[in-house]
Amino acid sequence: MAVIKPFKGIRPPQALVEQVASRPYDVLSSEEARAEAMGNEKSLYHIIKPEIDFPVGTDEHDEKVYSKAVENFRKFRENGWLLQDEEEHYYVYAQTMNGKTQFGLVVCASVADYMNGVIKKHELTRRDKEEDRMKHVRVNNANIEPVFFAYPDNQEINKIVASYTAGKPVYEFVAPGDGFGHQFWLITGKEDIARITELFAAMPAMYIADGHHRSAAAALVGAEKARLNPNHIGNEEYNFFMAVCFPASQLTIIDYNRVVKDLNGLTASQLIDALKKNFVVEKKGTEIYKPVALHNFALYLEGEWYSLTAKTGTYNDNDPIGVLDVTISSNLILDEILGIKDLRSDKRIDFVGGIRGLGELSKRVDSGEMKVALALYPVSMTQLMNIADSGNIMPPKTTWFEPKLRSGLVIHELV
């Protein structure tokens, strides 16, 4: 069963939400955050990327930077830029991209569920990134930013959500830069809150879609607080962390593509010849070619696009990891031909989210920065959930979710 609870969110007043709201801490650099927050003392970047309040080049992991986050969080509350709700609520957070809207429930998820596997993962985490976010949660005693979950579709939950989203949202704005729409409602009915809790309790699992490091950090800090509290009961606020949960069918995973600096000593023609061992190779010309199905890839090399279709027998449809296009391309192209063994550490490879478009791939190759680009057909939510259910872990850089959650619409305090 999936345990969730409502909470007393800390939120900006309606008039300030667009000034406070920000992109997540991990999708932009310190300098990008500095530029976006310029002239806006109310930007959440002052809490989630507080290095922007120090001279350029300041180490974002310096202890004084974490202390600045605490100082700024306190300042936001004292100045009334963030206010805490008097009652516990669930919240609805809707995002609109390209005319499609997805409706998420903002809840507090259970630390115990994360630890015992009811909250399922599909990616490995790095300890250094976990520790950074753990420090941020510890010093602020709050989950400043939510994580992004998926849950099995439930029509009754959809109906409850729809009954609230039919009304006027408390927040409604289009974010600068990406042009995506964001709306936010409070779920106030006690019976509705209780019923949502019951319906989640009947679910066998929830799934981390995006935010594995934030999830791990929040859960580990919660478990740490439990160990250090001699009077721990189990219902303390630190036993829960903030998540936005979306019905799986509403989510779209977009492609996550690769660019490589060199051809591992091969000429372009030698690379194409080597690919023919495991792929049907078709030259597509100078117009962008986008993969059309699973096991079909797009390659960009010396101004030309190619279609690569994996030959039967080069993958195992019964292996949830082996059947993934990211596995096929990693094994048969990046490793076997280009000599890239470790996607996490090899400096010859970089990754490009599909939100940038395939034109970004050709741009980076044409500039001379990279030598070859590879575009993949996106993973499905069904594949992600099957892999998580089987206890397997996806290869690095497999999924890219868009739109990203805006931070600062609501915060969860661990007291």
Secondary structure, DSSP 8 states (H G I E B T S, - for coil): ---EE-B--EE--GGGHHHH-B--GGGS-HHHHHHHHTT-TT-THHHHSGGGGS-TT--TTSHHHHHHHHHHHHHHHHTTSSEE-SS-BEEEEEEEETTEEEEEEEEEEEHHHHHHTSEE--S---HHHHHHHHHHHHHHTEE-S-EEEEE---HHHHHHHHHHHTS--SEEEE-TTT--EEEEEEE--HHHHHHHHHHHHT-S-EEEEE-HHHHHHHHHHHHHHHHH-TT--S-SGGGEEEEEEEEGGG--EE-EEEEES--TT--HHHHHHHHTTTEEEEEEESS-----STTEEEEEETTEEEEEEE-TTSS-TT-TTTTSHHHHHIIIIIITTT----TTT-TTEEEEEGGG-THHHHHHHHTTS-SEEEE-----HHHHHHHHHTT----SS--EESS---BSS-BEE--
